[in-house]
Amino acid sequence: MKPIRKALTIAASDSGGGAGIQADLKTFAALGVYGTSAITAITAQNTVGVTQVLALAPDLVAAQVDAVIDDIGAHALKTGMLANTAIIEVVAKKIQQHRLKNLVVDPVMVATSGDLLIKKNAVAALRSLLIPLATVVTPNIPEAEELTGMELRATKDIEEAARRIVAMGAKTVVIKGGHRKGPAVDLFFDRKQFCALNAPRIRTKNTHGTGCTFSAAIAANLAKGETLERAVSLAKQYITGAIRAGFTVGSGHGPVNHFYKLWKR
């Protein structure tokens, strides 16, 4: 029997089950990794939108990370919604204290519904404290614009944004292309060269949790010992399949299907 590989998600709970902690744990399970969690906030949300957010106390977030790492450990981890500066500070501190490796930073700022999920003044803390610890950062176009202060329209703009994000200290970055027109092309940059991750655009409204799922898939693949490049490539394949198999629940943006391979059987 192979050793159990473990991944930790530090993110918010989604009561609708399509994104956040719930999406991350589903992704870990689907990819054969044991998932643990540290919840940063509780959201009241569904497929239509977010109605309320309660950020947890930073010391409780820290205690969750300590509890998981002291007993179970993690071969990789990811961060999702970190609602405020105090939470970002304590998460960065714990990552350094426990010398955690293979960090995927999903700089969650805006929900699929358009609801703002992070305090404006927390973006600076994200740039200065967390991104420098990241193995890979996975912003979408609006998040990359927020991080860099740029307006991203052409490919050259996205390439410059990628350079600026790695200049903040990240080892690599993937700027997701879901908000662009045409094929769903993500741009991966490893400080030396750019690599386009191509996939056909799937016409569907059931895209809730795509960013969470993609970043969790990268973390799961890193936990299993894949190289960074292959971890990202495999995650792209996984999220494309999950979007293609997405389904409708509720009246808004339905979730991607994390267990699409199992459901096909």
Summary of the structure (lengths in Angstrom):
residues: 265
radius of gyration: 16.8
end to end distance: 23.8
largest distance: 50.0
contacts: 955
relative contact order: 0.16
helix: 40%
strand: 20%
